[in-house]
Amino acid sequence: MTPFSLDSSMTSMGGVFYPTGHVFAMVPTDDVAHAASEALHALGYAGAVRHATPEAILTDIVPTLGLEENELQSAGLEGEIVQRIGALAHQGHHGLLVALGNDDAHEVAEVLNAYGATAAFHYRELVIEELVTDQDDDDYPEDEDED
């Protein structure tokens, strides 16, 4: 797992974070990021996983929105996703950027879900696909045991 660094190939023409051909996922802790990365490496993603600390997300990814104090927020889905990523980073969540091979996002999603990813997005050419079930649902599995 290599450290995340933003480059121009990871942004849309408008400059907003949009790493086409990648999955960007948020996980709750640094330990989970490392464990999920190891699992992805075992599937053949060695060298294809980059780790974004909460600080890197807040200093590199969130500013791609280009918001000034008096500007309206980005209306596009990519802007909404950057805002969600930023909100999770403010809570201490870490990011994983996974370069995909042959559109195998669902294999990556299975690993990320198994490790408790709080969000994951597959950035395709014209579509962003959400890969993780909504973690804010009221039906968490652990809630079912509380009777």
N, C-alpha and C positions, 0 to 999 in steps of 0.2 A: 504494500500500500504506500503510495507516494503522497506527499502533501499536495493539496489543491492550490492551483494558481490560475487565475482567470486570464484567458487570452481572447483575442477578437473572434476566434472560431466558435466561441461559446455564447455569442450574443446575436440577436436578430439584427436586421438592417437598421432598426431603430435604436439599437444599443442595449436592449433589455436581455437579461440572462435567458438563453435559449440554446442549450448544447445539443443540437441535432445529432441523432444517432447514439444518444446516451440515456441512461437512467440516472436521475438524481434522487437520492433518498435521504430522509431524515431519520435518525435513530436517537434514542434517549441519552446515551452516555458514550464516552470514549471507549470503554471496555466493550460495549456492544458493537461499536464501529469496527474495532479490531477483530472481534469474533466473527462478525458477518463477512468482513474482508477475507479472513482465512477460509471461510466456507466457500466464498466465491472463487478464491484462488484454487481450491480443491476441484472446482468445476472447470478450471482452465482459464480463468480470468486474471492470471498472474500478470501484473504490470498494468492491468486495465482498470484498477480501482484507485481513486484518489480520495484522500481524507480531507474534508473541510471542517476545521474547528468552528465553534460558534463565532469566534472573533473574525476568522477569515470570511465567513458568510456575511457578517455585518459590515465588514470593511470592503469586501470585493463584490459580492453578489447583490446585496440590497441597494447599493448606490447605482446599479445599472438602471434603476427606475428613473433616475435623473430628476427626481422631484425637488423642486425648490419650495420654500415655505408657502408661496402663494399659488403654486401650480395645482391643477387637478390631478388626482391619482390616475395612473395608467388604466385605460378602459379595457385593455385586452386581457385575455386569460393568462398570458405569460406574466403580466403585471400582478394579477391576483395571486398567482402561484409564488412569485418572488415575495410578496407581502406575507404569505403563509409561511414560507421558508424563514423569513426574517423573524416572524413572531415565535416560531419554534426555536430559532437560534437564541433569541432573547431569554428563553426558558432554559437554555443550556444544551439543547440538542445539537448533535453533530451531523454532518452531511457526508454522504458517499456518492461520488460520481463514477459511474460504471460505463466504460466504453463497450458497446455491443458489437457482436460479430454479425451473425445472420438473423437479425430481428428476433433475438431470443429473449426478449424482455420478460416473458412470462416465467422462464426458468429463473431469471434473476429475481423476479417478484416473489417466487416461492421461497427463496432463501431469505429475502428481506422480511417477508411476513413471519417466517419461522423465528427470526431474531427480534421481532417486535418493532419493526419500522413504524414510525408514526405517520409517515407520508412517503410516497414514491411516485415519480413522474417519468414516463417514457416520452422523450422529446423526439417525435418523428418529424418528417419534412414539413407538414402543414397541420399537424394535430399533436396535442399533448394528451397522453392517456394516463389516467390515474391508476396506479397498480396496487395500492394498499386499501383495504377496507377502511371505512371511516372509524377512526379510533375514538371519536367523540360520541358514538352511539351509546344509548343507555343500557345496552345488553352485552356488556363485557362478560366474558366467561367467568371471571372471578366474582362478579356480582351475583351470579346464579347460586353460588354457594352460601350467600348471606341470607339465611332464613331465620 
